[in-house]
């Protein structure tokens, strides 16, 4: 079994050139830049492959972003997790309400109007 070595690509934004500077941690001289993150990522992958004389497809490169970008991305990720959990709760509440309205004898169309969904969606909720 062969062990795959992973590398860390350290990114930083150069305010003067408006480009991303990137280097491989622990390998002096293996660095490049890109106008976009994607371009910088492609270029550092190619530079490391040339440096190691290996195929770039087999390289495992983890990005290390600037701290302020990590904080922003983390905040967005947390907000999305909260939104997904809230959406699941709302879905469960909608199913429960549709079933309760059905037991109360309301038509699918009346239940749909009350719940703010289509009558077809009410039918799907009750069938599921």
C-alpha positions in Angstrom: 0.0 0.0 0.0 1.4 3.4 -1.0 0.9 6.4 1.1 -0.2 9.6 -0.6 1.6 12.7 0.6 -0.5 15.8 0.9 0.8 19.3 0.4 -0.5 22.6 1.7 -0.9 25.5 -0.8 -0.7 28.9 1.1 -2.6 31.6 -0.6 -2.4 35.4 -0.1 -3.8 38.3 -1.9 -1.3 40.8 -3.3 -3.0 44.2 -3.1 -0.5 45.8 -5.5 -1.0 43.4 -8.4 -4.5 42.3 -7.5 -3.4 38.7 -7.9 -3.3 35.6 -5.7 0.2 34.6 -4.7 0.5 30.9 -3.7 3.3 28.7 -2.5 3.7 25.2 -1.3 4.4 25.1 2.4 7.8 23.5 3.1 9.0 23.6 -0.4 11.1 26.7 -1.0 10.9 27.9 -4.5 7.6 26.2 -5.5 5.4 29.2 -5.9 3.3 31.0 -8.5 0.4 33.4 -8.9 -3.0 33.7 -10.5 -5.5 36.5 -11.3 -8.3 34.3 -9.8 -8.2 31.6 -7.1 -9.0 28.9 -9.7 -6.1 30.1 -11.9 -3.7 30.2 -8.9 -4.9 26.7 -7.9 -4.3 25.3 -11.4 -0.9 26.9 -11.6 0.3 25.7 -8.2 -0.8 22.2 -9.0 1.2 22.4 -12.3 4.2 24.0 -10.5 4.3 21.3 -7.8 3.9 18.5 -10.4 6.9 19.9 -12.3 8.8 20.4 -9.1 8.2 16.7 -8.1 8.4 15.4 -11.6 4.9 13.7 -11.1 1.5 13.7 -12.7 -0.6 16.6 -11.3 -3.7 14.4 -11.2 -2.3 12.3 -8.3 -1.4 15.3 -6.1 -3.3 16.0 -3.0 -3.1 19.8 -2.3 -5.0 21.4 0.6 -5.6 25.1 0.5 -4.6 27.4 3.3 -6.5 30.7 2.9 -5.9 34.0 4.6 -7.5 34.1 8.1 -10.1 36.8 7.1 -11.3 34.7 4.2 -11.6 31.6 6.4 -13.7 33.6 8.9 -16.0 34.8 6.2 -16.4 31.3 4.7 -17.0 29.8 8.1 -19.7 32.3 8.9 -21.5 31.6 5.6 -21.1 27.8 6.2 -22.6 28.1 9.6 -25.5 30.2 8.3 -26.2 27.6 5.6 -26.3 24.9 8.2 -28.8 26.8 10.2 -30.8 27.5 7.1 -30.8 23.8 6.2 -31.9 22.8 9.7 -34.6 25.4 9.7 -35.8 24.2 6.3 -36.0 20.6 7.5 -38.0 21.7 10.6 -40.3 23.8 8.3 -40.8 20.7 6.1 -41.6 18.5 9.0 -44.0 21.1 10.4 -45.7 21.4 7.0 -46.2 17.6 6.8 -47.6 17.5 10.3 -50.0 20.5 9.5 -51.2 18.9 6.2 -52.0 15.7 8.0 -53.8 17.6 10.8 -55.8 19.6 8.3 -56.7 16.4 6.5 -58.0 14.8 9.7 -60.0 17.9 10.3 -61.8 17.2 7.0 -60.4 20.1 4.9 -60.1 19.7 1.2 -56.6 19.5 -0.4 -57.2 23.0 -2.0 -58.2 24.6 1.4 -55.2 23.0 3.1 -53.0 24.3 0.3 -54.3 27.8 0.7 -53.8 27.7 4.5 -50.2 26.2 4.2 -49.2 28.4 1.2 -48.4 25.5 -1.1 -50.1 23.9 -4.1 -52.8 21.4 -3.7 -50.6 18.9 -5.5 -47.9 19.5 -2.8 -50.5 18.8 -0.1 -51.4 15.5 -1.9 -47.7 14.6 -2.0 -47.3 15.4 1.7 -50.2 13.2 2.6 -49.1 10.4 0.4 -45.5 10.4 1.8 
